[in-house]
Amino acid sequence: MTVSVLFFGVSSDLSGSSSATMEIQEASTVSSFKSELNLAFPNMKNLSDFAVAINETYSSENDSINDGDVIAILPPVSGG
Protein backbone atom coordinates (compact mmCIF):
# COMPACT_ATOMS: atom_id res chain seq x y z
CA MET A 1 0.00 0.00 0.00
CA THR A 2 1.09 3.58 -0.55
CA VAL A 3 1.48 6.22 2.16
CA SER A 4 2.77 9.79 2.17
CA VAL A 5 5.45 10.62 4.73
CA LEU A 6 6.16 14.12 6.02
CA PHE A 7 9.48 14.75 7.76
CA PHE A 8 9.84 17.55 10.33
CA GLY A 9 12.86 19.00 12.13
CA VAL A 10 15.98 16.86 12.17
CA SER A 11 14.13 13.98 10.48
CA SER A 12 14.01 16.13 7.35
CA ASP A 13 17.80 16.46 7.45
CA LEU A 14 18.30 12.73 8.06
CA SER A 15 15.94 11.67 5.29
CA GLY A 16 17.22 14.30 2.87
CA SER A 17 13.69 15.46 2.10
CA SER A 18 10.64 17.11 3.63
CA SER A 19 8.29 14.48 2.17
CA ALA A 20 8.23 11.12 0.44
CA THR A 21 5.90 8.47 -0.87
CA MET A 22 6.49 4.95 0.41
CA GLU A 23 5.21 1.52 -0.45
CA ILE A 24 4.71 -0.43 2.78
CA GLN A 25 3.37 -3.86 3.71
CA GLU A 26 -0.37 -4.43 4.02
CA ALA A 27 -1.61 -4.47 7.62
CA SER A 28 1.30 -2.34 8.81
CA THR A 29 1.41 -0.87 12.28
CA VAL A 30 3.40 2.14 13.43
CA SER A 31 6.00 -0.24 14.85
CA SER A 32 6.47 -2.13 11.57
CA PHE A 33 6.41 1.16 9.64
CA LYS A 34 9.36 2.44 11.69
CA SER A 35 11.36 -0.61 10.61
CA GLU A 36 10.47 -0.02 6.96
CA LEU A 37 11.33 3.67 7.35
CA ASN A 38 14.82 2.75 8.60
CA LEU A 39 15.33 0.53 5.55
CA ALA A 40 14.17 3.21 3.12
CA PHE A 41 16.08 6.01 4.87
CA PRO A 42 19.11 4.46 6.63
CA ASN A 43 20.16 7.77 8.25
CA MET A 44 16.90 7.74 10.23
CA LYS A 45 18.54 5.12 12.46
CA ASN A 46 20.45 8.08 13.95
CA LEU A 47 17.18 9.37 15.38
CA SER A 48 16.55 7.08 18.33
CA ASP A 49 13.14 8.41 19.31
CA PHE A 50 10.39 10.18 17.41
CA ALA A 51 6.62 10.49 17.44
CA VAL A 52 4.42 9.41 14.57
CA ALA A 53 1.16 11.05 13.60
CA ILE A 54 -1.25 9.41 11.18
CA ASN A 55 -3.57 11.84 9.42
CA GLU A 56 -2.72 14.57 11.97
CA THR A 57 -3.38 12.38 15.03
CA TYR A 58 -0.57 11.19 17.30
CA SER A 59 -0.30 7.41 17.13
CA SER A 60 0.94 4.57 19.30
CA GLU A 61 3.16 1.66 18.25
CA ASN A 62 0.21 -0.71 17.66
CA ASP A 63 -1.98 1.66 15.61
CA SER A 64 -2.79 0.46 12.11
CA ILE A 65 -1.78 2.28 8.96
CA ASN A 66 -4.09 2.29 5.94
CA ASP A 67 -3.51 2.82 2.25
CA GLY A 68 -3.36 6.53 1.46
CA ASP A 69 -2.59 7.67 5.01
CA VAL A 70 -0.37 10.68 5.63
CA ILE A 71 2.29 9.89 8.20
CA ALA A 72 4.21 12.66 9.97
CA ILE A 73 7.58 12.00 11.58
CA LEU A 74 7.95 14.29 14.60
CA PRO A 75 11.31 14.31 16.37
CA PRO A 76 11.62 15.47 19.98
CA VAL A 77 11.68 19.22 20.41
CA SER A 78 14.03 20.92 22.83
CA GLY A 79 14.48 24.51 23.63
CA GLY A 80 15.55 26.88 26.25
Rosetta silent file (secondary structure, phi, psi, omega in degrees, C-alpha in Angstrom):
SEQUENCE: MTVSVLFFGVSSDLSGSSSATMEIQEASTVSSFKSELNLAFPNMKNLSDFAVAINETYSSENDSINDGDVIAILPPVSGG
SCORE:     score description
SCORE:     0.000 S_00000001
   1 L     0.000  159.684 -175.296    0.000    0.000    0.000 S_00000001
   2 E  -109.268  132.853  176.177    1.092    3.577   -0.547 S_00000001
   3 E  -130.491  155.278  173.293    1.482    6.216    2.159 S_00000001
   4 E   -99.638  138.261 -178.701    2.768    9.787    2.174 S_00000001
   5 E  -121.286  129.867  176.288    5.448   10.617    4.730 S_00000001
   6 E  -111.211  129.234 -178.882    6.163   14.123    6.023 S_00000001
   7 E  -106.645  131.985  179.946    9.475   14.755    7.763 S_00000001
   8 L  -122.155  151.928  176.684    9.835   17.555   10.328 S_00000001
   9 L    59.288 -137.943 -176.485   12.860   18.998   12.126 S_00000001
  10 H   -63.935  -24.164  178.827   15.975   16.859   12.174 S_00000001
  11 H   -64.940  -29.607  175.333   14.130   13.976   10.478 S_00000001
  12 H   -64.857  -42.178  177.586   14.005   16.133    7.346 S_00000001
  13 H   -65.273  -43.711 -177.089   17.800   16.459    7.447 S_00000001
  14 H   -69.027  -34.221  179.972   18.296   12.734    8.064 S_00000001
  15 H   -84.316  -20.596 -177.862   15.936   11.673    5.288 S_00000001
  16 L    80.939   13.830 -177.773   17.215   14.296    2.867 S_00000001
  17 L  -158.645  161.462  175.192   13.688   15.458    2.104 S_00000001
  18 L   -93.976  -13.285  178.395   10.641   17.107    3.628 S_00000001
  19 E  -158.229  160.291  178.911    8.289   14.484    2.172 S_00000001
  20 E  -158.519  160.758  171.467    8.233   11.123    0.439 S_00000001
  21 E  -111.337  132.464 -178.911    5.902    8.475   -0.872 S_00000001
  22 E  -126.952  145.531  169.140    6.494    4.951    0.408 S_00000001
  23 E   -96.802  121.565 -179.914    5.210    1.515   -0.452 S_00000001
  24 L  -124.967  166.613 -179.048    4.713   -0.432    2.777 S_00000001
  25 L   -64.355  146.805  172.108    3.371   -3.858    3.707 S_00000001
  26 L   -60.226  152.001  177.988   -0.371   -4.426    4.019 S_00000001
  27 L    59.288   35.014  178.040   -1.614   -4.471    7.625 S_00000001
  28 L   -74.953  149.186  171.427    1.300   -2.340    8.808 S_00000001
  29 E  -111.842  172.298  176.773    1.405   -0.869   12.278 S_00000001
  30 H   -58.514  -42.270 -179.733    3.395    2.144   13.433 S_00000001
  31 H   -59.503  -48.341 -179.640    5.998   -0.243   14.851 S_00000001
  32 H   -70.052  -32.202  176.643    6.472   -2.127   11.570 S_00000001
  33 H   -61.986  -41.021  179.470    6.409    1.159    9.635 S_00000001
  34 H   -59.707  -38.218  177.131    9.359    2.437   11.687 S_00000001
  35 H   -65.151  -43.036  178.678   11.361   -0.613   10.607 S_00000001
  36 H   -66.692  -35.257  178.093   10.469   -0.020    6.965 S_00000001
  37 H   -62.541  -42.619  179.031   11.334    3.666    7.349 S_00000001
  38 H   -65.321  -30.853  176.288   14.819    2.754    8.596 S_00000001
  39 H   -73.122  -40.871 -178.643   15.333    0.527    5.551 S_00000001
  40 H   -73.606  -33.862 -178.267   14.170    3.206    3.117 S_00000001
  41 L  -130.786   82.448 -173.880   16.083    6.007    4.870 S_00000001
  42 H   -54.776  -31.125  179.824   19.114    4.457    6.634 S_00000001
  43 H   -67.307  -17.186  178.458   20.159    7.766    8.254 S_00000001
  44 H   -65.071  -19.190  176.842   16.895    7.736   10.227 S_00000001
  45 H   -61.626  -21.132  178.435   18.543    5.124   12.460 S_00000001
  46 H   -74.863  -10.637  177.521   20.452    8.076   13.946 S_00000001
  47 L  -103.055  100.638 -171.188   17.175    9.372   15.384 S_00000001
  48 L   -72.431  -26.566 -176.845   16.554    7.083   18.334 S_00000001
  49 L  -144.137  133.326  175.670   13.136    8.409   19.310 S_00000001
  50 L  -157.297  154.010  177.314   10.389   10.181   17.414 S_00000001
  51 E   -90.541  155.340  177.286    6.618   10.487   17.436 S_00000001
  52 E  -124.706  132.141  173.934    4.418    9.405   14.570 S_00000001
  53 E  -117.047  134.669  176.263    1.155   11.048   13.597 S_00000001
  54 E  -110.548  120.189 -179.783   -1.251    9.409   11.179 S_00000001
  55 L    51.421   47.218  175.200   -3.573   11.841    9.415 S_00000001
  56 L    69.028   20.576  176.891   -2.718   14.574   11.968 S_00000001
  57 E  -125.970  124.887  178.224   -3.380   12.380   15.025 S_00000001
  58 E   -56.346  141.620 -173.378   -0.575   11.193   17.302 S_00000001
  59 L  -124.815  157.031  175.748   -0.301    7.415   17.133 S_00000001
  60 L  -102.823  169.311 -174.904    0.945    4.569   19.302 S_00000001
  61 L   -55.968  -31.844 -175.318    3.159    1.660   18.250 S_00000001
  62 L   -95.278    0.830  179.165    0.208   -0.709   17.663 S_00000001
  63 L   -67.161  142.909 -179.528   -1.980    1.657   15.614 S_00000001
  64 E   -82.460  150.055  175.588   -2.788    0.459   12.109 S_00000001
  65 L  -113.833  136.513 -178.579   -1.778    2.280    8.959 S_00000001
  66 L  -113.597  158.179  177.191   -4.088    2.288    5.940 S_00000001
  67 L   -55.016  132.401  178.155   -3.514    2.822    2.249 S_00000001
  68 L    87.375   -2.541  179.527   -3.361    6.534    1.456 S_00000001
  69 L   -65.237  153.560  172.681   -2.594    7.670    5.006 S_00000001
  70 E  -106.607  121.157 -175.226   -0.375   10.677    5.625 S_00000001
  71 E  -112.011  124.314  178.561    2.287    9.892    8.198 S_00000001
  72 E  -103.705  133.504  176.406    4.206   12.664    9.966 S_00000001
  73 E  -101.293  117.021 -172.794    7.584   12.003   11.580 S_00000001
  74 E  -120.200  101.165  179.877    7.948   14.294   14.596 S_00000001
  75 L   -71.879  162.403  176.350   11.306   14.313   16.366 S_00000001
  76 L   -58.788  147.469  179.837   11.624   15.469   19.981 S_00000001
  77 L  -111.660  134.186  175.260   11.681   19.216   20.414 S_00000001
  78 L  -128.888  157.479  179.973   14.026   20.919   22.831 S_00000001
  79 L  -165.792  179.733 -179.224   14.485   24.511   23.631 S_00000001
  80 L  -162.137    0.000    0.000   15.549   26.884   26.248 S_00000001
